[in-house]
Amino acid sequence: MGVPSFIVLARKNPSFWEVCNFQDIKLVIDGNCLFHFLFKYLNIDTIGNFSEYAEKVEMFFRWLFYRKITPYVVFDGAYDVDDRKIETVKSRAQQRIKEPEKYTPILARITFTKILDKLKIQYITCDFDADRDIHKLANDLKCPVLSRDSDFFIFDLHHGYIPFDSLPFNSIFDGTDAHQFEIKVYVIENLWKKFPYLRRNMALLATVLGNDYLSQQSNVLQNAYLSDNFRLPNCKTEVTDLFELPCRPSEPYFITIRKVLYWLCRYNDSERGKKQLLYFCNRNRESEEMITRSIKAYTELDNYTSYNLRDLLQGREFDGLHWSVIPPHVPMWIIDSHRRGSIPGFVLNTLIHKRVFLLSQVEGTHELSSHECSLSIRKVLYALLLGTEQCVTEHDRYKISSRELERTGVICITGVLSDISLPKMSRELKIKILSAALCCPVPSDSVCGSLDQTRIFLMITAYWARIADPPINTNFLKSALIGFIFFSNQSKELEFMIMEVWNGKTLSQINPHTDGRKGSNRSKGDTILYSQHLRRNFRLKDLYSAVTDFAGRYVKTNLDYIPNIIHTFAQFQSCILHTTYLNQLLNCPLENVNPAFAFNGEFLHDMYYTLQETKEDIIGQCLASEKCHFEWFDKMLKFVQESVYICDSK
């Protein structure tokens, strides 16, 4: 991401940085970077603990509010029209297939934006890559940028760039901030004071150091670094004081940065420098195109904006479609909805490129991807966007590789395609489309209780129960339903509850034969959770504590779970994701489900494990005194069971 080598130069030169009064200011935030960074920084299990993630995201933004900072969050949009980064996208998708546990799970962004909505934080989505728009917006708002993308070391941000590691995240999440932190901001003017020749050559610097367009490991740049043009003299003033902080014995010498800066100080004519780089392409057109695109991406910053982000954020009619290459066949209402963050980039990628990348999950080593489960939902999306004649190329996992599959749209309601104007479509028809796509009726008020999200959650659950492969049993279903009840009620009721386990003992202590390890061998008698040891006044939080304790008191990784269970719940995530996309495209005739309520991977796996091991009605026993919750659970269970046959054989 960005220009990684430049980070070394910035970190080794304290004079580039200034202390920032990180209080009572506006702040433009790189949304894509932040939602990925927080998930990884917090070390949340990538099996999908979205309730924990939502809590921490909210804590971060409330910390900003505490410091009287007004955040504006900007997200990336669709793939660029000219596909200039398509090889990078393919490479990252393949890497994700090989190591899915290192990447943010697929429902994280939806969870993140739910918190933004809750806190009424303004956010927008760019047409394509957000970097240049973020740069323009920050300068318009006269404020710094918060990100971890090293491109922002290159851009002329008038009020500075704050990398994530400048913030005291440990203290933020510990709640110990007392305004005593010294937060530093990178100021590009300070770079130019030291290296004046870089002022007009930042694009060339970003290209020669390697970036998303031209990798530092490419043949072009490797040939350049080894050439006489980049050879360092024995003694050169411009490079001997390159780093204000000297390299320690354990650190590399950073010879490439020295070579590049020495070359630039002699070729400070950018056109001359570009011609020399093109020479190292050895007439390879693809390499020449990458160099041209790279330099162009860093030189059009002052004139480029896909639309006036500031006007949109401030609720004004934007008079500034200054520059946009969105094809004319894309309806304006879709563009507007996309920019306001109400529909995903998936929609624009389908309309513009007729191509989507389905992100691999932690889902075992099954032949087919978990996204096969939600295929019929996506086919409805494709039909609504493109009709039933055009194909969409899906890039998806097959075993441990990526493959391309051609998909055609399928409409599920007769007559819809004769009048496909979605903005004019009635709410009733939109709900019929959702119902048909999920092969499930809309639950009645008596089933849904007081939470409107229950409707679409139950429809998704019924669809998953019907389509999942291998087929799910009742314990999968019970786990999903009780998880939804627990996490949707957590913020209201559970914060006042006190756990009451019998005589202060854990379930592992109650049943001495339980060793707390998932997958351990037990006899049938050993696995029974004796109901006589359970107090009658167990409530939701007691059930949660009992289940997680029974499944093992220590934090488990996904490697401790049976692969089929992982794959089955990964299919559930895919169903939630693509139903959310379909509902958003239809302008949300039903309230979308919040992943923080619908999916907590650790609890779902623990709940399923406990139900399988105990062979008893633990939910009924624990909720005996919680009539409203138990009745809600029972109604939801009956609704799904009446909608789809579930086989309970192993």
Solvent accessible surface area in square Angstrom, and as a share of the most:
residue,aa,sasa,rsa
1,M,98,0.44
2,G,1,0.01
3,V,0,0.00
4,P,76,0.48
5,S,22,0.14
6,F,0,0.00
7,I,64,0.33
8,V,37,0.21
9,L,1,0.00
10,A,0,0.00
11,R,87,0.32
12,K,17,0.07
13,N,0,0.00
14,P,63,0.39
15,S,59,0.38
16,F,0,0.00
17,W,29,0.10
18,E,83,0.37
19,V,94,0.54
20,C,23,0.14
21,N,118,0.61
22,F,4,0.02
23,Q,58,0.26
24,D,106,0.55
25,I,47,0.24
26,K,80,0.34
27,L,0,0.00
28,V,0,0.00
29,I,0,0.00
30,D,6,0.03
31,G,0,0.00
32,N,29,0.15
33,C,4,0.02
34,L,0,0.00
35,F,12,0.05
36,H,59,0.26
37,F,32,0.13
38,L,0,0.00
39,F,3,0.01
40,K,144,0.61
41,Y,81,0.31
42,L,31,0.15
43,N,136,0.70
44,I,8,0.04
45,D,30,0.16
46,T,22,0.13
47,I,7,0.04
48,G,0,0.00
49,N,5,0.03
50,F,0,0.00
51,S,16,0.10
52,E,68,0.30
53,Y,0,0.00
54,A,9,0.07
55,E,101,0.45
56,K,46,0.20
57,V,0,0.00
58,E,30,0.13
59,M,60,0.27
60,F,0,0.00
61,F,0,0.00
62,R,119,0.43
63,W,16,0.06
64,L,0,0.00
65,F,72,0.30
66,Y,119,0.45
67,R,9,0.03
68,K,136,0.58
69,I,3,0.02
70,T,65,0.38
71,P,7,0.04
72,Y,23,0.09
73,V,0,0.00
74,V,0,0.00
75,F,1,0.00
76,D,45,0.24
77,G,18,0.17
78,A,5,0.04
79,Y,48,0.18
80,D,13,0.07
81,V,56,0.32
82,D,70,0.36
83,D,40,0.21
84,R,31,0.11
85,K,31,0.13
86,I,25,0.13
87,E,112,0.50
88,T,30,0.17
89,V,33,0.19
90,K,73,0.31
91,S,70,0.45
92,R,108,0.39
93,A,16,0.12
94,Q,46,0.21
95,Q,74,0.33
96,R,14,0.05
97,I,15,0.08
98,K,126,0.54
99,E,48,0.22
100,P,24,0.15
101,E,85,0.38
102,K,126,0.54
103,Y,68,0.26
104,T,14,0.08
105,P,10,0.06
106,I,17,0.09
107,L,0,0.00
108,A,0,0.00
109,R,65,0.24
110,I,18,0.09
111,T,0,0.00
112,F,0,0.00
113,T,22,0.13
114,K,45,0.19
115,I,9,0.05
116,L,0,0.00
117,D,79,0.41
118,K,117,0.49
119,L,21,0.11
120,K,178,0.75
121,I,11,0.05
122,Q,80,0.36
123,Y,36,0.14
124,I,5,0.03
125,T,2,0.01
126,C,0,0.00
127,D,0,0.00
128,F,6,0.03
129,D,29,0.15
130,A,1,0.01
131,D,13,0.07
132,R,15,0.06
133,D,0,0.00
134,I,0,0.00
135,H,4,0.02
136,K,58,0.25
137,L,2,0.01
138,A,0,0.00
139,N,25,0.13
140,D,43,0.22
141,L,12,0.06
142,K,149,0.63
143,C,4,0.02
144,P,11,0.07
145,V,0,0.00
146,L,0,0.00
147,S,0,0.00
148,R,96,0.35
149,D,8,0.04
150,S,3,0.02
151,D,9,0.05
152,F,1,0.00
153,F,3,0.01
154,I,5,0.03
155,F,5,0.02
156,D,48,0.25
157,L,6,0.03
158,H,119,0.53
159,H,85,0.38
160,G,1,0.01
161,Y,2,0.01
162,I,0,0.00
163,P,6,0.04
164,F,2,0.01
165,D,102,0.53
166,S,24,0.15
167,L,10,0.05
168,P,25,0.15
169,F,8,0.03
170,N,113,0.58
171,S,20,0.13
172,I,4,0.02
173,F,27,0.11
174,D,103,0.53
175,G,67,0.64
176,T,80,0.47
177,D,18,0.09
178,A,67,0.52
179,H,67,0.30
180,Q,118,0.53
181,F,54,0.22
182,E,114,0.51
183,I,1,0.00
184,K,88,0.37
185,V,11,0.06
186,Y,3,0.01
187,V,26,0.15
188,I,5,0.02
189,E,74,0.33
190,N,17,0.09
191,L,0,0.00
192,W,16,0.06
193,K,155,0.66
194,K,55,0.23
195,F,8,0.03
196,P,91,0.57
197,Y,40,0.15
198,L,0,0.00
199,R,119,0.43
200,R,215,0.79
201,N,4,0.02
202,M,17,0.08
203,A,9,0.07
204,L,3,0.01
205,L,1,0.00
206,A,0,0.00
207,T,0,0.00
208,V,0,0.00
209,L,2,0.01
210,G,3,0.03
211,N,12,0.06
212,D,26,0.13
213,Y,25,0.09
214,L,7,0.04
215,S,59,0.38
216,Q,44,0.20
217,Q,129,0.57
218,S,27,0.17
219,N,123,0.63
220,V,6,0.03
221,L,0,0.00
222,Q,61,0.27
223,N,59,0.30
224,A,0,0.00
225,Y,13,0.05
226,L,137,0.68
227,S,21,0.14
228,D,102,0.53
229,N,45,0.23
230,F,0,0.00
231,R,150,0.55
232,L,40,0.20
233,P,52,0.33
234,N,164,0.84
235,C,108,0.65
236,K,57,0.24
237,T,105,0.61
238,E,65,0.29
239,V,10,0.06
240,T,89,0.52
241,D,82,0.43
242,L,0,0.00
243,F,18,0.08
244,E,73,0.33
245,L,85,0.42
246,P,106,0.66
247,C,42,0.25
248,R,153,0.56
249,P,145,0.91
250,S,103,0.66
251,E,48,0.22
252,P,87,0.55
253,Y,128,0.49
254,F,37,0.15
255,I,75,0.38
256,T,34,0.20
257,I,6,0.03
258,R,25,0.09
259,K,40,0.17
260,V,0,0.00
261,L,1,0.00
262,Y,25,0.09
263,W,0,0.00
264,L,0,0.00
265,C,26,0.16
266,R,92,0.34
267,Y,23,0.09
268,N,88,0.45
269,D,76,0.40
270,S,49,0.32
271,E,104,0.46
272,R,137,0.50
273,G,0,0.00
274,K,43,0.18
275,K,136,0.58
276,Q,30,0.13
277,L,0,0.00
278,L,47,0.23
279,Y,163,0.62
280,F,19,0.08
281,C,5,0.03
282,N,112,0.58
283,R,219,0.80
284,N,76,0.39
285,R,209,0.76
286,E,118,0.53
287,S,23,0.15
288,E,56,0.25
289,E,74,0.33
290,M,36,0.16
291,I,0,0.00
292,T,53,0.31
293,R,49,0.18
294,S,0,0.00
295,I,25,0.13
296,K,108,0.46
297,A,7,0.05
298,Y,17,0.06
299,T,82,0.48
300,E,53,0.24
301,L,16,0.08
302,D,115,0.59
303,N,129,0.66
304,Y,5,0.02
305,T,5,0.03
306,S,1,0.00
307,Y,0,0.00
308,N,34,0.17
309,L,6,0.03
310,R,86,0.31
311,D,9,0.04
312,L,10,0.05
313,L,10,0.05
314,Q,82,0.36
315,G,65,0.63
316,R,126,0.46
317,E,166,0.74
318,F,43,0.18
319,D,126,0.66
320,G,1,0.01
321,L,97,0.48
322,H,116,0.52
323,W,99,0.35
324,S,46,0.30
325,V,62,0.36
326,I,20,0.10
327,P,29,0.18
328,P,139,0.87
329,H,103,0.46
330,V,6,0.04
331,P,53,0.33
332,M,97,0.43
333,W,80,0.28
334,I,4,0.02
335,I,14,0.07
336,D,40,0.21
337,S,24,0.16
338,H,0,0.00
339,R,2,0.01
340,R,116,0.43
341,G,19,0.18
342,S,55,0.35
343,I,8,0.04
344,P,19,0.12
345,G,16,0.16
346,F,20,0.08
347,V,0,0.00
348,L,0,0.00
349,N,12,0.06
350,T,0,0.00
351,L,9,0.04
352,I,24,0.12
353,H,31,0.14
354,K,68,0.29
355,R,39,0.14
356,V,3,0.02
357,F,22,0.09
358,L,14,0.07
359,L,77,0.38
360,S,5,0.03
361,Q,9,0.04
362,V,19,0.11
363,E,3,0.01
364,G,32,0.31
365,T,118,0.68
366,H,44,0.20
367,E,95,0.43
368,L,79,0.39
369,S,5,0.03
370,S,1,0.00
371,H,1,0.01
372,E,50,0.22
373,C,6,0.03
374,S,0,0.00
375,L,28,0.14
376,S,51,0.33
377,I,0,0.00
378,R,0,0.00
379,K,52,0.22
380,V,5,0.03
381,L,0,0.00
382,Y,1,0.00
383,A,0,0.00
384,L,10,0.05
385,L,22,0.11
386,L,23,0.11
387,G,21,0.20
388,T,51,0.30
389,E,150,0.67
390,Q,77,0.34
391,C,56,0.34
392,V,0,0.00
393,T,24,0.14
394,E,0,0.00
395,H,11,0.05
396,D,3,0.02
397,R,9,0.03
398,Y,69,0.26
399,K,93,0.39
400,I,120,0.61
401,S,58,0.37
402,S,45,0.29
403,R,82,0.30
404,E,106,0.47
405,L,35,0.17
406,E,112,0.50
407,R,30,0.11
408,T,54,0.32
409,G,4,0.04
410,V,76,0.44
411,I,39,0.20
412,C,43,0.26
413,I,37,0.19
414,T,141,0.82
415,G,51,0.49
416,V,4,0.02
417,L,65,0.32
418,S,103,0.66
419,D,99,0.51
420,I,64,0.33
421,S,41,0.27
422,L,8,0.04
423,P,75,0.47
424,K,176,0.74
425,M,19,0.08
426,S,57,0.37
427,R,135,0.49
428,E,113,0.51
429,L,49,0.24
430,K,17,0.07
431,I,28,0.14
432,K,119,0.50
433,I,0,0.00
434,L,0,0.00
435,S,23,0.15
436,A,32,0.25
437,A,4,0.03
438,L,0,0.00
439,C,69,0.41
440,C,5,0.03
441,P,81,0.51
442,V,52,0.30
443,P,3,0.02
444,S,61,0.39
445,D,103,0.53
446,S,77,0.50
447,V,23,0.13
448,C,2,0.01
449,G,50,0.48
450,S,115,0.74
451,L,30,0.15
452,D,80,0.41
453,Q,14,0.06
454,T,0,0.00
455,R,49,0.18
456,I,1,0.00
457,F,0,0.00
458,L,0,0.00
459,M,0,0.00
460,I,1,0.00
461,T,0,0.00
462,A,0,0.00
463,Y,2,0.01
464,W,0,0.00
465,A,9,0.07
466,R,83,0.30
467,I,66,0.33
468,A,7,0.05
469,D,100,0.52
470,P,48,0.30
471,P,103,0.65
472,I,3,0.01
473,N,19,0.10
474,T,20,0.11
475,N,30,0.15
476,F,15,0.06
477,L,0,0.00
478,K,46,0.20
479,S,0,0.00
480,A,0,0.00
481,L,0,0.00
482,I,1,0.00
483,G,3,0.03
484,F,0,0.00
485,I,0,0.00
486,F,5,0.02
487,F,10,0.04
488,S,4,0.03
489,N,22,0.11
490,Q,74,0.33
491,S,75,0.48
492,K,128,0.54
493,E,38,0.17
494,L,4,0.02
495,E,117,0.53
496,F,155,0.65
497,M,21,0.09
498,I,142,0.72
499,M,98,0.44
500,E,71,0.32
501,V,24,0.14
502,W,89,0.31
503,N,111,0.57
504,G,71,0.68
505,K,75,0.32
506,T,26,0.15
507,L,2,0.01
508,S,24,0.16
509,Q,108,0.48
510,I,15,0.08
511,N,2,0.01
512,P,110,0.69
513,H,114,0.51
514,T,10,0.06
515,D,72,0.37
516,G,11,0.11
517,R,145,0.53
518,K,27,0.12
519,G,57,0.55
520,S,19,0.12
521,N,155,0.80
522,R,45,0.16
523,S,63,0.41
524,K,161,0.68
525,G,41,0.40
526,D,36,0.18
527,T,10,0.06
528,I,49,0.25
529,L,1,0.00
530,Y,82,0.31
531,S,47,0.30
532,Q,133,0.59
533,H,52,0.23
534,L,19,0.10
535,R,109,0.40
536,R,190,0.69
537,N,56,0.28
538,F,1,0.00
539,R,91,0.33
540,L,1,0.00
541,K,74,0.31
542,D,5,0.03
543,L,2,0.01
544,Y,66,0.25
545,S,23,0.15
546,A,4,0.03
547,V,1,0.00
548,T,32,0.19
549,D,19,0.10
550,F,0,0.00
551,A,0,0.00
552,G,8,0.08
553,R,166,0.61
554,Y,176,0.67
555,V,128,0.74
556,K,32,0.13
557,T,71,0.41
558,N,16,0.08
559,L,160,0.80
560,D,62,0.32
561,Y,17,0.06
562,I,99,0.50
563,P,76,0.48
564,N,75,0.39
565,I,16,0.08
566,I,13,0.06
567,H,8,0.04
568,T,3,0.02
569,F,1,0.00
570,A,3,0.02
571,Q,5,0.02
572,F,0,0.00
573,Q,7,0.03
574,S,0,0.00
575,C,0,0.00
576,I,1,0.00
577,L,14,0.07
578,H,1,0.01
579,T,0,0.00
580,T,2,0.01
581,Y,35,0.13
582,L,0,0.00
583,N,0,0.00
584,Q,36,0.16
585,L,2,0.01
586,L,1,0.01
587,N,118,0.61
588,C,61,0.37
589,P,9,0.06
590,L,9,0.05
591,E,80,0.36
592,N,13,0.06
593,V,0,0.00
594,N,18,0.09
595,P,0,0.00
596,A,7,0.05
597,F,42,0.18
598,A,2,0.01
599,F,1,0.00
600,N,12,0.06
601,G,0,0.00
602,E,49,0.22
603,F,3,0.01
604,L,2,0.01
605,H,2,0.01
606,D,6,0.03
607,M,0,0.00
608,Y,15,0.06
609,Y,19,0.07
610,T,0,0.00
611,L,10,0.05
612,Q,38,0.17
613,E,34,0.15
614,T,0,0.00
615,K,118,0.50
616,E,54,0.24
617,D,80,0.41
618,I,1,0.00
619,I,2,0.01
620,G,15,0.14
621,Q,48,0.21
622,C,1,0.00
623,L,0,0.00
624,A,53,0.41
625,S,63,0.40
626,E,19,0.08
627,K,147,0.62
628,C,88,0.53
629,H,12,0.05
630,F,68,0.28
631,E,73,0.33
632,W,31,0.11
633,F,8,0.03
634,D,43,0.22
635,K,90,0.38
636,M,0,0.00
637,L,17,0.08
638,K,107,0.45
639,F,23,0.10
640,V,0,0.00
641,Q,78,0.35
642,E,146,0.65
643,S,27,0.18
644,V,17,0.10
645,Y,182,0.69
646,I,24,0.12
647,C,52,0.31
648,D,91,0.47
649,S,81,0.52
650,K,204,0.86
